[in-house]
């Protein structure tokens, strides 16, 4: 039996909400890994395009938009972050607001920092 990503996301959200405790969820992953030709994954312009798309979604507080990204695009970008961001999106549910804090690609992979809090 295969469960959908939404099933896992909803289970995580229910467990956190039902715990009666303060819960922190940390979604940690690097974005595109092909920003530099001498990096371990080589260069692919999809890395910069993927990272730009994720930055725009986080800045607009529309994390759900990442579910519309094509799997081939994510794969070409050599991105590790898609699944973790999808889980974060599902765990947040409705009633949360995001704040974009920073983005940089100072090495062969991109990094983004954002914080989410209840409305």
Secondary structure, 3 states (H helix, E strand, C coil): CCCCHHHHHHHHHHHHHHCCCCCCCCCCCCCCCCCCCCCCCCCCHHHHHHHHHHHHHHHCCCHHHHHHCCHHHHHHCCCCHHHHHHHHHHHHCCCEEEEEEEEECCCCCCEEEEEEEEC
